[in-house]
Structures are given as C-alpha cells and as structure tokens.
C-alpha cells in the first residue's frame, strides 16, 4: 500500500490540479455553457463565465470523489496508477477536503447566482457520478447507463440555469447527449478493456467483450442521434443549417460504428473514440452559430 510522499509546494499544487481531471472537466464545462448560451436571448458574458467556473468546481468535486473511491483500483491499471492518490502525492484526507471545498463553492454559486433547479440538477449529477456510477463499474454495463445520466445533464443544467425552468428544449439537449454517451463510453471501454479488466471493470455491453454483439449495440445507440438532431430545429431553438450539419455528423459517426462492426479491432474502436470526441462539440457549436 502506497503512503503519502513528501513533495514540494509546487508539486502539491500540480497534484491538486491533476485531481480535477482538467481536460475532462472542461468538456463538461463546454457542454454546460453551450446549454446556457443557447437558452439566453441576450447573453451576459460575465454570467456565462461565472456559471462555467461553478460548473468546473462541481465537476472537479465529482471527479475527486470518483478517484477517492477507486484509489486502490487505480493502482492496478497502467492508465491510472500515476494519479495523485495511488502515487501517494496526495492523501485521501487532502483529496476529500479539496472535493468538499470545490463542491460547496460550485453548488453555492449556482444556488445563489442562478436558481434552485440548476442547483438541484447539479447536486444530483454529482451524487449520481460519485456515489452511484463509480461503484457500478465493477458490476456490469448498467454502469454506462447510469453514468450517461450525469454525463448528459450539463447542457440541460446550463439551459435551466439561464431560464429557470424545464421544458422540451432542455429535454432534447439532454437526450442528444444521453444517447451520444453510449458509443462514446463503449468505444473507450473497448480500447481500454485489457486495463479495465485488471480492476474488475465490466463496461462493454456484451459478456463476450470485444465482439460483434458489443459493436452492434454501440451502433444501435448511435442511430438515435439521427432523428434527435432535427428536433432543436423543429422546436425553433436553431435553424436548418445546424440541423443538416448535425445530421451529416451523425451519419459519419454511424459509419464509424459500422466499421467497428466489420473489423472488431482496437484500431477501429480508437477511430470511433476520436470520432465521438469530435461529434459533440461540432454539433453544439453548429447549433450556437446557427442561433447567432
């Protein structure tokens, strides 16, 4: 068992920064700010920045909870064994305090400066990710379905933070990101399956792991994105141009899943993984530009 090691103040600060999973957190912030901006008739840049900062803190808090609960499992995987907790750069007490501070400040900003509904959704997202999704990763692919809920909340939270109410509009933003989660998560799980198995994670949809059944299920969830991408246009949220871009992006995304079905290789899954990273921001930026 690794004990906490003595490191310099600069290295300690870097460890806390690493604990936030900055790049992952910023993708969540982007989706949150996308929802906020899309809902705002007259965008206030300062409010958007404050909301983005609060979203980052809440996301960081959830990520730290995840790492605390998986500290011993992270030691088993090549990809995660050098994280701040398994490497001993930070103690669990330090990480827990950091998570608590981030969570309180982030949720407090959302509650005090935006509205109760956005606060409630943000709190629910944190709890689902940190305390429900995380332990389910060793149970089976149900974890992906549960994880897709907080994973799809950001644009909906952004919309609700901006408007103060629910409706079809935030619901469709949630639905698009929800169904996107499945090919995204499963492509990652395919590529990292060997490493995940060291920690007992069972995330691929088929018991056979990297097989045709898993590839087919990945493809089937991608199909939902094709009709869903038109709904923002029919609801008057965006124009026809972004609907066409979203449809073409969805078709390209679908062809990557069909390629995975044909090849069933890590290389094909890796291409799909990168495709999933591109799909969401391309579609969301298209919706924003079309509104502008």
VOBA-1610 file (N, C-alpha, C; in pm, whole numbers, padded with zeros to 5 digits, always signed):
BEGIN
Unk+00084-00120+00000Unk+00000+00000+00000Unk+00088+00125+00000Unk+00061+00219-00094Unk+00142+00340-00104Unk+00107+00437+00008Unk+00207+00498+00071Unk+00184+00604+00167Unk+00205+00737+00098Unk+00158+00846+00161Unk+00175+00978+00103Unk+00322+01018+00108Unk+00371+01071-00002Unk+00512+01108-00009Unk+00527+01259+00011Unk+00646+01301+00057Unk+00674+01444+00075Unk+00713+01504-00059Unk+00641+01609-00101Unk+00671+01676-00226Unk+00668+01827-00204Unk+00724+01902-00297Unk+00731+02048-00285Unk+00592+02109-00299Unk+00581+02236-00261Unk+00454+02307-00270Unk+00404+02313-00415Unk+00498+02335-00507Unk+00460+02338-00648Unk+00407+02205-00697Unk+00475+02097-00655Unk+00431+01963-00694Unk+00297+01929-00631Unk+00277+01978-00507Unk+00149+01956-00439Unk+00036+02026-00514Unk+00061+02151-00556Unk-00039+02225-00632Unk-00070+02154-00764Unk+00035+02101-00829Unk+00015+02027-00954Unk-00069+01902-00929Unk-00049+01838-00814Unk-00126+01718-00780Unk-00275+01751-00764Unk-00304+01864-00699Unk-00443+01905-00685Unk-00503+01938-00821Unk-00424+02001-00907Unk-00471+02031-01043Unk-00502+01901-01118Unk-00412+01802-01109Unk-00433+01674-01175Unk-00559+01605-01123Unk-00588+01628-00996Unk-00704+01565-00933Unk-00835+01611-00997Unk-00835+01730-01054Unk-00958+01783-01115Unk-00991+01717-01248Unk-00895+01641-01307Unk-00911+01587-01443Unk-00951+01703-01535Unk-00861+01799-01547Unk-00892+01928-01609Unk-00954+01914-01748Unk-00894+01835-01835Unk-00946+01824-01972Unk-01086+01766-01975Unk-01109+01661-01894Unk-01243+01603-01886Unk-01341+01704-01829Unk-01301+01774-01723Unk-01389+01873-01662Unk-01424+01984-01759Unk-01329+02024-01842Unk-01355+02133-01935Unk-01452+02093-02046Unk-01455+01965-02081Unk-01555+01921-02179Unk-01695+01932-02119Unk-01706+01903-01989Unk-01834+01918-01920Unk-01872+02065-01913Unk-01775+02150-01881Unk-01800+02294-01875Unk-01846+02346-02010Unk-01783+02299-02117Unk-01822+02343-02252Unk-01968+02310-02279Unk-02009+02186-02248Unk-02148+02146-02271Unk-02244+02227-02184Unk-02203+02254-02060Unk-02288+02334-01971Unk-02305+02475-02026Unk-02196+02536-02066Unk-02201+02673-02119Unk-02274+02678-02253Unk-02264+02571-02330Unk-02341+02562-02454Unk-02490+02572-02425Unk-02538+02495-02328Unk-02679+02499-02292Unk-02721+02635-02241Unk-02634+02697-02160Unk-02663+02830-02104Unk-02672+02933-02216Unk-02574+02931-02307Unk-02570+03029-02415Unk-02686+03010-02513Unk-02720+02885-02542Unk-02828+02858-02638Unk-02961+02908-02584Unk-02978+02905-02453Unk-03105+02946-02392Unk-03116+03096-02371Unk-03004+03168-02375Unk-03003+03309-02340Unk-03038+03397-02459Unk-03148+03474-02450Unk-03182+03565-02560Unk-03078+03674-02578Unk-03025+03724-02465Unk-02917+03823-02468Unk-02810+03774-02371Unk-02703+03722-02424Unk-02602+03656-02342Unk-02519+03757-02263Unk-02512+03735-02132Unk-02427+03813-02044Unk-02297+03736-02025Unk-02189+03788-02080Unk-02061+03715-02077Unk-02013+03688-01936Unk-02029+03786-01846Unk-01985+03768-01708Unk-02060+03653-01641Unk-02192+03649-01658Unk-02272+03541-01601Unk-02230+03405-01657Unk-02200+03404-01788Unk-02157+03280-01850Unk-02026+03231-01791Unk-01932+03322-01768Unk-01802+03285-01711Unk-01817+03234-01568Unk-01902+03301-01490Unk-01925+03258-01351Unk-01990+03120-01350Unk-02088+03102-01437Unk-02154+02971-01444Unk-02056+02863-01487Unk-01969+02894-01583Unk-01869+02798-01627Unk-01774+02762-01514Unk-01733+02861-01435Unk-01644+02836-01321Unk-01712+02748-01217Unk-01838+02778-01188Unk-01913+02697-01091Unk-01928+02553-01141Unk-01955+02538-01269Unk-01970+02404-01328Unk-01840+02326-01318Unk-01728+02396-01340Unk-01598+02331-01329Unk-01575+02280-01187Unk-01608+02359-01087Unk-01586+02320-00948Unk-01672+02199-00910Unk-01797+02198-00952Unk-01884+02085-00922Unk-01834+01958-00991Unk-01793+01972-01116Unk-01740+01859-01192Unk-01612+01807-01128Unk-01523+01898-01089Unk-01398+01859-01023Unk-01427+01784-00894Unk-01525+01832-00818Unk-01562+01765-00693Unk-01606+01621-00719Unk-01688+01601-00821Unk-01734+01466-00855Unk-01617+01379-00901Unk-01526+01436-00978Unk-01410+01359-01025Unk-01321+01316-00909Unk-01307+01401-00808Unk-01224+01366-00692Unk-01289+01254-00613Unk-01421+01261-00595Unk-01493+01153-00526Unk-01467+01020-00597Unk-01476+01023-00729Unk-01450+00905-00810Unk-01311+00848-00784Unk-01212+00935-00776Unk-01074+00890-00755Unk-01049+00841-00613Unk-01118+00900-00517Unk-01106+00852-00378Unk-01159+00710-00368Unk-01277+00688-00425Unk-01340+00557-00415Unk-01265+00451-00496Unk-01191+00494-00599Unk-01120+00398-00685Unk-00969+00399-00664Unk-00925+00455-00552Unk-00780+00467-00528Unk-00708+00334-00542Unk-00756+00231-00475Unk-00689+00101-00479Unk-00700+00035-00616Unk-00811+00058-00685Unk-00829+00002-00820Unk-00739+00073-00921Unk-00721+00204-00901Unk-00635+00280-00992Unk-00491+00230-00989Unk-00449+00174-00875Unk-00314+00120-00865Unk-00292+00001-00958Unk-00402-00065-00996Unk-00393-00187-01076Unk-00383-00160-01225Unk-00419-00038-01267Unk-00426-00008-01410Unk-00311+00082-01454Unk-00253+00050-01567Unk-00141+00129-01620Unk-00181+00274-01643Unk-00304+00295-01690Unk-00351+00428-01726Unk-00368+00520-01605Unk-00392+00462-01487Unk-00431+00544-01372Unk-00337+00535-01252Unk-00236+00448-01258Unk-00153+00424-01139Unk-00069+00544-01099Unk-00054+00643-01189Unk+00026+00761-01157Unk-00060+00881-01116Unk-00189+00860-01096Unk-00275+00967-01048Unk-00232+01009-00906Unk-00275+01126-00859Unk-00228+01177-00730Unk-00249+01085-00611Unk-00361+01013-00605Unk-00387+00928-00489Unk-00310+00796-00493Unk-00319+00717-00600Unk-00243+00592-00600Unk-00092+00611-00598Unk-00044+00724-00649Unk+00100+00751-00649Unk+00149+00804-00515Unk+00056+00842-00427Unk+00095+00892-00296Unk+00125+01040-00291Unk+00100+01112-00400Unk+00127+01256-00400Unk+00027+01332-00313Unk-00092+01277-00296Unk-00193+01336-00208Unk-00253+01226-00122Unk-00298+01264-00004Unk-00367+01169+00084Unk-00517+01175+00056Unk-00589+01075+00102Unk-00734+01073+00086Unk-00796+01191+00161Unk-00740+01224+00278Unk-00791+01337+00357Unk-00777+01468+00279Unk-00662+01489+00217Unk-00642+01609+00137Unk-00738+01613+00018Unk-00755+01499-00048Unk-00845+01494-00163Unk-00990+01517-00122Unk-01030+01459-00009Unk-01168+01476+00038Unk-01196+01621+00074Unk-01100+01686+00139Unk-01117+01827+00172Unk-01127+01913+00048Unk-01043+01883-00050Unk-01045+01957-00176Unk-01179+01939-00247Unk-01229+01814-00250Unk-01358+01786-00314Unk-01471+01861-00243Unk-01467+01863-00111Unk-01571+01931-00033Unk-01572+02081-00061Unk-01453+02141-00064Unk-01443+02285-00090Unk-01494+02317-00231Unk-01449+02240-00329Unk-01495+02263-00468Unk-01646+02248-00478Unk-01700+02143-00418Unk-01844+02118-00425Unk-01925+02227-00359Unk-01884+02270-00241Unk-01959+02373-00169Unk-01956+02506-00245Unk-01838+02545-00293Unk-01828+02673-00366Unk-01907+02667-00497Unk-01888+02557-00573Unk-01956+02545-00702Unk-02107+02543-00687Unk-02157+02457-00599Unk-02301+02448-00579Unk-02356+02577-00518Unk-02277+02638-00429Unk-02321+02764-00367Unk-02336+02875-00470Unk-02244+02883-00564Unk-02254+02984-00670Unk-02377+02963-00756Unk-02402+02837-00792Unk-02518+02807-00876Unk-02648+02840-00804Unk-02655+02807-00674Unk-02776+02833-00597Unk-02798+02982-00575Unk-02692+03054-00543Unk-02707+03196-00507Unk-02717+03288-00628Unk-02651+03255-00737Unk-02647+03345-00853Unk-02739+03303-00967Unk-02785+03177-00966Unk-02870+03130-01075Unk-03006+03086-01020Unk-03030+02959-01000Unk-03160+02921-00945Unk-03156+02784-00879Unk-03259+02756-00804Unk-03266+02632-00725Unk-03268+02508-00814Unk-03337+02516-00928Unk-03349+02399-01015Unk-03213+02359-01072Unk-03134+02458-01113Unk-02999+02429-01164Unk-02912+02371-01053Unk-02928+02425-00931Unk-02856+02372-00815Unk-02893+02227-00790Unk-03022+02197-00793Unk-03069+02061-00765Unk-03017+01962-00868Unk-03020+02001-00995Unk-02969+01914-01101Unk-02818+01893-01087Unk-02747+01997-01050Unk-02601+01988-01033Unk-02567+01895-00916Unk-02641+01908-00807Unk-02620+01820-00691Unk-02651+01676-00727Unk-02761+01654-00799Unk-02799+01519-00841Unk-02692+01459-00931Unk-02639+01539-01021Unk-02534+01492-01111Unk-02410+01449-01033Unk-02370+01530-00936Unk-02254+01498-00853Unk-02274+01367-00777Unk-02391+01351-00717Unk-02420+01230-00638Unk-02424+01106-00727Unk-02491+01117-00842Unk-02500+01002-00933Unk-02363+00958-00982Unk-02280+01054-01020Unk-02148+01020-01073Unk-02056+00966-00964Unk-02051+01035-00852Unk-01955+00997-00748Unk-01994+00876-00666Unk-02124+00861-00639Unk-02166+00760-00543Unk-02250+00646-00602Unk-02295+00660-00726Unk-02376+00553-00786Unk-02302+00491-00905Unk-02265+00574-01002Unk-02195+00524-01121Unk-02062+00458-01084Unk-01983+00522-01000Unk-01849+00473-00968Unk-01848+00329-00917Unk-01927+00293-00815Unk-01923+00154-00769Unk-01985+00054-00867Unk-02073+00102-00956Unk-02137+00012-01052Unk-02043-00034-01163Unk-01928+00032-01178Unk-01835-00003-01285Unk-01784-00147-01272Unk-01786-00201-01152Unk-01743-00339-01133Unk-01860-00438-01139Unk-01980-00386-01156Unk-02099-00471-01161Unk-02130-00514-01303Unk-02126-00420-01397Unk-02157-00454-01535Unk-02189-00331-01617Unk-02233-00349-01742Unk-02259-00237-01833Unk-02372-00146-01787Unk-02449-00187-01684Unk-02550-00097-01628Unk-02486+00033-01583Unk-02356+00027-01549Unk-02284+00147-01507Unk-02284+00253-01616Unk-02276+00210-01741Unk-02272+00305-01852Unk-02406+00379-01863Unk-02516+00305-01845Unk-02649+00368-01850Unk-02666+00468-01736Unk-02620+00430-01618Unk-02629+00521-01502Unk-02537+00640-01521Unk-02415+00614-01569Unk-02319+00722-01591Unk-02362+00817-01701Unk-02445+00767-01795Unk-02492+00853-01903Unk-02587+00961-01853Unk-02647+00940-01736Unk-02739+01041-01681Unk-02663+01167-01640Unk-02568+01159-01544Unk-02493+01281-01513Unk-02410+01330-01631Unk-02371+01237-01720Unk-02296+01277-01838Unk-02378+01361-01934Unk-02510+01345-01930Unk-02598+01419-02021Unk-02662+01540-01956Unk-02643+01557-01825Unk-02703+01670-01754Unk-02647+01809-01793Unk-02515+01823-01826Unk-02458+01957-01841Unk-02534+02055-01929Unk-02571+02020-02056Unk-02643+02121-02135Unk-02781+02153-02078Unk-02844+02053-02016Unk-02974+02077-01954Unk-02959+02170-01833Unk-02855+02148-01753Unk-02830+02235-01638Unk-02804+02378-01686Unk-02726+02390-01795Unk-02699+02522-01850Unk-02826+02594-01892Unk-02914+02522-01961Unk-03040+02581-02006Unk-03125+02624-01887Unk-03136+02537-01788Unk-03217+02566-01670Unk-03156+02681-01589Unk-03023+02687-01581Unk-02957+02797-01510Unk-02988+02930-01576Unk-03000+02929-01707Unk-03026+03052-01782Unk-03172+03094-01776Unk-03263+02996-01782Unk-03406+03028-01794Unk-03484+03010-01665Unk-03437+02920-01579Unk-03509+02894-01454Unk-03623+02796-01468Unk-03634+02729-01583Unk-03744+02633-01598Unk-03704+02518-01691Unk-03778+02407-01677Unk-03760+02291-01764Unk-03848+02306-01888Unk-03848+02203-01971Unk-03931+02204-02090Unk-03874+02110-02195Unk-03931+02113-02313Unk-03884+02026-02421Unk-03743+02063-02464Unk-03711+02191-02460Unk-03580+02235-02509Unk-03464+02175-02429Unk-03461+02191-02296Unk-03352+02126-02221Unk-03361+01975-02227Unk-03484+01924-02244Unk-03502+01779-02253Unk-03434+01721-02377Unk-03445+01792-02490Unk-03383+01740-02613Unk-03232+01753-02607Unk-03181+01858-02542Unk-03036+01870-02525Unk-02985+01754-02440Unk-03061+01720-02337Unk-03026+01604-02254Unk-03028+01477-02337Unk-03133+01456-02417Unk-03148+01332-02493Unk-03034+01312-02593Unk-02995+01419-02663Unk-02886+01406-02760Unk-02758+01363-02691Unk-02726+01429-02579Unk-02602+01395-02510Unk-02612+01260-02440Unk-02732+01221-02398Unk-02752+01091-02333Unk-02719+00978-02430Unk-02777+00980-02549Unk-02754+00871-02644Unk-02612+00874-02700Unk-02552+00993-02707Unk-02413+01003-02750Unk-02320+00932-02652Unk-02356+00931-02523Unk-02271+00872-02420Unk-02239+00724-02448Unk-02334+00650-02503Unk-02315+00505-02517Unk-02204+00469-02616Unk-02209+00518-02741Unk-02096+00488-02830Unk-01965+00549-02780Unk-01975+00664-02714Unk-01856+00729-02661Unk-01791+00645-02552Unk-01867+00608-02450Unk-01815+00529-02339Unk-01768+00391-02383Unk-01849+00328-02468Unk-01816+00191-02508Unk-01696+00185-02602Unk-01675+00289-02681Unk-01553+00294-02763Unk-01430+00302-02672Unk-01438+00385-02569Unk-01328+00394-02472Unk-01310+00261-02401Unk-01420+00199-02360Unk-01413+00071-02289Unk-01354-00038-02377Unk-01382-00032-02506Unk-01325-00131-02600Unk-01173-00116-02606Unk-01128+00009-02624Unk-00984+00035-02635Unk-00910-00002-02506Unk-00972+00026-02392Unk-00906+00006-02262Unk-00950-00120-02190Unk-01013-00211-02262Unk-01072-00329-02197Unk-00970-00411-02118Unk-00851-00429-02171Unk-00749-00509-02101Unk-00712-00443-01968Unk-00696-00312-01970Unk-00661-00239-01848Unk-00777-00240-01750Unk-00897-00220-01801Unk-01015-00220-01714Unk-01035-00354-01643Unk-01005-00461-01714Unk-01024-00594-01655Unk-00932-00616-01535Unk-00817-00549-01532Unk-00727-00561-01418Unk-00794-00512-01289Unk-00883-00414-01304Unk-00952-00357-01189Unk-01092-00416-01171Unk-01128-00511-01257Unk-01259-00574-01246Unk-01373-00494-01306Unk-01340-00394-01390Unk-01445-00315-01453Unk-01506-00392-01570Unk-01639-00395-01574Unk-01710-00469-01678Unk-01804-00372-01749Unk-01753-00301-01850Unk-01828-00192-01909Unk-01883-00220-02049Unk-01819-00311-02123Unk-01869-00341-02258Unk-02005-00410-02249Unk-02096-00384-02344Unk-02233-00433-02333Unk-02250-00584-02347Unk-02156-00649-02414Unk-02166-00793-02434Unk-02075-00868-02335Unk-02121-00983-02288Unk-02038-01065-02199Unk-01913-01113-02270Unk-01919-01117-02404Unk-01803-01159-02481Unk-01699-01050-02497Unk-01730-00930-02447Unk-01633-00820-02455Unk-01625-00760-02593Unk-01506-00765-02651Unk-01483-00705-02783Unk-01534-00799-02892Unk-01664-00800-02913Unk-01722-00891-03014Unk-01828-00818-03095Unk-01889-00892-03187Unk-01988-00833-03276Unk-02108-00781-03199Unk-02147-00851-03093Unk-02262-00808-03014Unk-02238-00671-02953Unk-02120-00649-02897Unk-02087-00517-02841Unk-02089-00410-02950Unk-02027-00441-03064Unk-02022-00345-03175Unk-02162-00311-03225Unk-02250-00413-03231Unk-02388-00389-03277Unk-02462-00297-03181Unk-02445-00319-03052Unk-02514-00235-02954Unk-02460-00092-02958Unk-02332-00076-02981Unk-02275+00058-02999Unk-02340+00127-03118Unk-02353+00054-03227Unk-02415+00110-03348Unk-02561+00147-03323Unk-02635+00062-03251Unk-02778+00084-03234Unk-02808+00212-03157Unk-02725+00245-03058Unk-02748+00369-02983Unk-02714+00492-03068Unk-02620+00477-03160Unk-02583+00589-03246Unk-02698+00625-03340Unk-02780+00527-03376Unk-02895+00552-03464Unk-02990+00655-03406Unk-03004+00660-03275Unk-03097+00754-03212Unk-03059+00899-03241Unk-02930+00923-03264Unk-02883+01061-03285Unk-02935+01120-03416Unk-02965+01035-03514Unk-03006+01086-03645Unk-03140+01159-03641Unk-03246+01102-03583Unk-03370+01180-03574Unk-03364+01289-03467Unk-03292+01263-03358Unk-03289+01361-03248Unk-03225+01492-03291Unk-03129+01486-03383Unk-03056+01608-03421Unk-03146+01710-03489Unk-03263+01666-03541Unk-03355+01757-03609Unk-03448+01828-03511Unk-03466+01773-03394Unk-03567+01826-03301Unk-03541+01971-03261Unk-03416+02012-03231Unk-03395+02155-03199Unk-03445+02249-03309Unk-03432+02206-03433Unk-03483+02288-03545Unk-03635+02296-03541Unk-03702+02181-03520Unk-03848+02181-03516Unk-03903+02257-03396Unk-03825+02264-03288Unk-03868+02339-03170Unk-03836+02487-03181Unk-03769+02527-03289Unk-03735+02667-03308Unk-03614+02713-03229Unk-03537+02617-03178Unk-03418+02652-03099Unk-03304+02695-03189Unk-03296+02635-03309Unk-03189+02663-03403Unk-03247+02663-03545Unk-03160+02682-03643Unk-03206+02686-03782Unk-03177+02556-03856Unk-03210+02558-03985Unk-03196+02440-04069Unk-03049+02405-04095Unk-02962+02505-04099Unk-02821+02478-04131Unk-02757+02385-04029Unk-02781+02414-03900Unk-02721+02330-03796Unk-02784+02191-03794Unk-02912+02182-03830Unk-02977+02050-03837Unk-02910+01963-03943Unk-02877+02024-04055Unk-02810+01950-04163Unk-02669+01908-04119Unk-02597+02001-04055Unk-02462+01969-04006Unk-02468+01856-03904Unk-02567+01863-03814Unk-02581+01759-03712Unk-02615+01624-03775Unk-02698+01626-03879Unk-02734+01502-03947Unk-02611+01442-04016Unk-02535+01524-04087Unk-02415+01474-04155Unk-02313+01421-04054Unk-02299+01491-03942Unk-02208+01444-03836Unk-02254+01311-03781Unk-02385+01297-03764Unk-02440+01171-03714Unk-02418+01056-03811Unk-02431+01084-03940Unk-02409+00981-04042Unk-02263+00936-04042Unk-02171+01033-04032Unk-02028+00998-04025Unk-01998+00918-03899Unk-02059+00957-03789Unk-02043+00885-03663Unk-02094+00742-03678Unk-02210+00727-03743Unk-02268+00595-03764Unk-02179+00507-03851Unk-02117+00565-03955Unk-02029+00485-04041Unk-01910+00430-03963Unk-01865+00506-03863Unk-01755+00456-03780Unk-01798+00336-03696Unk-01924+00337-03649Unk-01972+00221-03572Unk-01991+00100-03664Unk-02033+00125-03788Unk-02046+00015-03883Unk-01909-00044-03917Unk-01809+00043-03924Unk-01672-00003-03948Unk-01624-00089-03831Unk-01661-00050-03709Unk-01625-00130-03592Unk-01693-00267-03598Unk-01819-00269-03641Unk-01888-00397-03655Unk-01816-00489-03753Unk-01767-00430-03860Unk-01699-00509-03963Unk-01562-00558-03916Unk-01484-00468-03855Unk-01345-00501-03820Unk-01330-00564-03682Unk-01406-00510-03585Unk-01397-00558-03445Unk-01253-00554-03392Unk-01186-00441-03417Unk-01047-00426-03375Unk-01032-00303-03286Unk-00921-00299-03214Unk-00892-00183-03130Unk-00871-00058-03216Unk-00812-00076-03334Unk-00788+00037-03424Unk-00919+00102-03465Unk-01019+00020-03500Unk-01149+00073-03539Unk-01218+00140-03420Unk-01203+00082-03300Unk-01262+00141-03180Unk-01195+00274-03146Unk-01064+00282-03170Unk-00991+00405-03142Unk-01040+00518-03234Unk-01062+00484-03361Unk-01115+00584-03455Unk-01253+00630-03411Unk-01336+00536-03364Unk-01468+00570-03316Unk-01459+00659-03192Unk-01365+00630-03104Unk-01347+00709-02983Unk-01314+00854-03018Unk-01221+00874-03111Unk-01187+01010-03152Unk-01303+01076-03226Unk-01377+00995-03301Unk-01496+01047-03369Unk-01600+01096-03269Unk-01614+01025-03159Unk-01710+01065-03057Unk-01667+01194-02989Unk-01536+01213-02971Unk-01486+01337-02912Unk-01515+01457-03004Unk-01516+01434-03135Unk-01542+01541-03230Unk-01691+01569-03249Unk-01771+01465-03247Unk-01914+01478-03280Unk-01984+01582-03195Unk-01971+01570-03064Unk-02050+01654-02974Unk-02016+01803-02987Unk-01888+01843-02977Unk-01859+01987-02991Unk-01894+02042-03129Unk-01876+01961-03234Unk-01911+02008-03368Unk-02060+02039-03377Unk-02143+01949-03326Unk-02288+01968-03329Unk-02329+02086-03241Unk-02272+02094-03122Unk-02310+02202-03030Unk-02267+02339-03083Unk-02147+02347-03139Unk-02102+02474-03197Unk-02191+02513-03315Unk-02230+02414-03396Unk-02319+02441-03510Unk-02452+02498-03463Unk-02508+02440-03356Unk-02634+02492-03301Unk-02617+02636-03254Unk-02507+02665-03186Unk-02484+02801-03135Unk-02467+02901-03249Unk-02385+02866-03347Unk-02362+02957-03459Unk-02489+02981-03538Unk-02571+02878-03550Unk-02698+02893-03623Unk-02792+02987-03550Unk-02791+02979-03418Unk-02875+03070-03339Unk-02826+03214-03354Unk-02694+03233-03351Unk-02639+03368-03364Unk-02671+03427-03501
//
